[in-house]
Amino acid sequence: MDITNSSIDGGRAFDWGRTSEDYARFRDIYPEEFYQRIADKGLCVRGQYVLDIGTGTGVLPRNMYRYGARWLGTDISENQIAQAQRLSREAGMDIEYKALPAEKLDSLGGGFDVITACQCYWYFDHRTTAPLFAGLLKEGGRLVFLLMNWLPCEDEIALASEKLVLKYNPDWTGCGETFHPLALPEEYLSYFDAEESGEYRLPVRFTRESWNGRIKACRGIGASSLSEEEKAAWEREHSEMLSKYPEQFDIAHFAAYVILKKK
């Protein structure tokens, strides 16, 4: 399903379903610290019913399954949901998934203790989702926005990879990140109180193959509307660039979060 947004990639269409197989292989990269910080705040743990919106291939539910919460993951892409179901099934995890856009989750009813949205909230129509999410939560329920991005301003390899993506897709807006707080859309403040926020640095270890896969599975390449020939040409050039670096390396990242409590 093609998605277009005038404020993202110059309005160029993208579809996460185009890159679901690479997404499943290469984007399950969050370090243990990322998940432990969530659990340490009493979120997504035993006794809670958690809705993960924009779940992709189920990265958050699958990695936090061991903390004991009951999970439902939703995503706009049927291909992403199919990969999430496969990976969960192969791991013996009882996680429910549904292919639904964030703006059409009213059919779920409600009763959630926590809603999470990791690496996806900027795609939402916040005027629609702010009251919708509040309605899906129990009284006092939490809405958690999360992100983790690499830092090209601090990392030579990340910067070189971004430049190569921009060579093939100059409209890509997923570049140039700096260390910063998560920007909370103001629409949510009518329905939620901001309870806590923070940001922290963390390195992520890659091999040349896994970093190539991580970039290939980004919106600027794999999910984009570039032709298959353009994507193949990008990958050849990116692999050649990475051959100049060690087989394993750390890429500088930062994570940020905002925890909101239903009014």
N, C-alpha and C positions, 0 to 999 in steps of 0.2 A: 504494500500500500504506500503510494507516494505521499509524502508530507511536504507542504510548502509553507513557509513563513517569511514574510518580507524582511524580518529582522535577523534571520538566520541564513547564512551562505548566500546573501543577495537574492533570496527568494528561489534559489535553485532547489529542485526537488531532491529528496532523499528518502530512502526506505531501508530500515534496519533489517528487514527480511532478506535483502540482497546479501548480507554478510553474516547471516546467522551461524553458519558452520564455523567460520573463522572466529566469530564472537564467542562461541562455545569453547573453542580451543584456546583462545589467547587473551580473553578479557576477564578471566577469573584470577585477578592479580592482587586483590587487596591484602595487605599483610595482616597477621593475626592481631596486631595492636588495634587495627581499625574496628574489628568486631568486638574485641574485649572492652573497648571504651564504651560501646553501645550497651553491652550487657552490664557493665559496672554502674551504669546509670539506672539500672532496674528496668530496662526496656528490652522487649523481644525475648522474654525469659518465660520459664515454666508458669503455667496458669494464665497466660495472656493469649488472646486471639489477635493476630497481626495481619494487616493487609499491606502488601508490598506493591506499590503502584509503579509502572514502568519497570517491571521485574526483569525484562530482557530474558536471559537464559537462566533466571532464578539464582543469580549469584548470591544475593543477600539471604534469601530463605535457606538455600542449601548450606551455606557456610555458618549460619546461626542455628541450624536445626538442632545441634547438640545442646543448646541452652534450654530446650524443652518447650518453646512456644508452639502453638498451632498456627500454621501459615496458610494464607491464600495470596497467590501472586497473579497480577494482571498486567497485560501489555497490549498495546495497539496492534502488534505484529503477530499473526498466527504462526509464522516461521519461528520467531523467538520463543513463543509458548511451546511449540513442538520440541525445540531443543531443551527447554527447561524441563518438560515432562520426561524426555528421554534420560537426561542426566540424573534427575531425581529418582527415576525408576531403577536405573543401573546402580545407584548408591543405596537402594533399599529405603528411601525416604518417602514418607506419606505426606506429600505437599500437594495441595490443590492449585490448579492454574486455570485462568480464563482469559481468552482473547477479547479484551475490551479497552477502549480508549478511556483516559482518565475522566473525561467529561461525561461519560455514560455509565457510571458505576452505581447509579441509584437502584438498579435492579438487585444489587447485593443485599439490600435491606439495611443492615447496620450491625451493632453489637460488637464493634472492634474496640480493643483496648489501646492499640497503637496502629498508626498508619505510617509507613516509611516510604520515602521517595528518594532514591539514590541515583544521582547522575542523570536526572531527567526532568526535574521540576520546571526548568526554563521552557519546556515545550508546552506546558499547560495553559489553558485559557483560565487565568486565575479568577476572573469574575464569576466563572461557573464553578470552578473546583473549590474555592474557599468555602462557600456555604455547603456544598456537597460533601466535602470531607468532614466538616463539623457534624453533619447529619449522620454520617456513617459511624461516628465514634460514640462510645458510651459517655456518660457524664464524667468529666475530669480526664477524658482520654487524651493521648498525646499524638501530635503530628510531628514527624521528624524528617527534616530535609537534610540530605547528605551529599557530599561530593568529594572526589579525590582526583586531582589533576597534576600532570607533570609541570615542571617549571623551566621553560626554555631560557628564561633570563638567567638561570643559575646552572644550566646543564648543557654542555657542548653537543652531546649526541641528540638530545631532544630538540635543540635549536636547529641542527642540521636536518633532522627529519621533517620538522615543520616547514623549512624552506623548500624542501623537495615536494611536500604535499602542495604547497602554494604554487609551485611551478606548474603543476598539472591542474590544480583547482584554485585559481586565484581568488575566488569568491568565498572560500572557506573561512568561517569566522571562529572556528574552534582553536585558535592559535593565540600566542602572545600572553598566556596566563602569567600572573604575578601572585605572590602570597597575599591573600586578602580574606576578609570575613565573607561568609555566605550572604549574598544580598537577598533579603526577605521581601517579597512583593507585598505592598502595603494592604492589598485586599484581605489578607489573612487576619489582620489586626482587628477587624470588626467581629471576628468569630473566635479568636484565640488570643491568649496572653503569651507573650514571649517569655519563656521560663529560663532558658539557658542557651548560650551559643559559644562557639570557640573554633579555633583553628590551630593546626600543629603541622610540623614538617615530618616527613618520613621518607626514607629511601626505599625503592622497590628494585629487587634484583631481577635482571633479565639475562637471557642469552641473546646472541644475534638473531636466532630464529624467532624467539618469543617476542622480542621487541619489534622485529619486522611484522610479525603477526598482529601485535597490538596496534601498530599504526595502520596496517592494512584494514583492520576491523573498525576504524574510526569513521566518523561521518564524512570526512573529507575525501576518503578513498573508497572503501568497501561499500558503504551505504549510499554513496553518491550516485548521480546519474552519469558519471563518466562511462565511456564505452569499455568493453572488456579489453580491447587492445590498449587503451590508455592505462588501465589498471595494471596490465601486464608489463607495460613499459615502465611505469612507476616502480613496480616491484623489482625489476631487473636493476634499475638505477639505485634503488634504496639498498638492495643486497650488496651491490658493489661498494657503496658508501660505507656500509657497516663492516665490510671485510677489513677495513683499516683499523678497526678497534678490537680490543680483546674479545675472546669468546663469551665471557661473562662480565657484566658491569652493573652498577647501580644507577638508576635514573632518579634525580631529585623530584619529589612530589610534595604536595601538601594536601591535607584533608581539612574540611570545614563542615560545621553542622549548626543547625538551629533546632531547638526543641520548643514546641508550642503546646500549650495546654488549653483544651476546649473551655470556653467561658461558661 
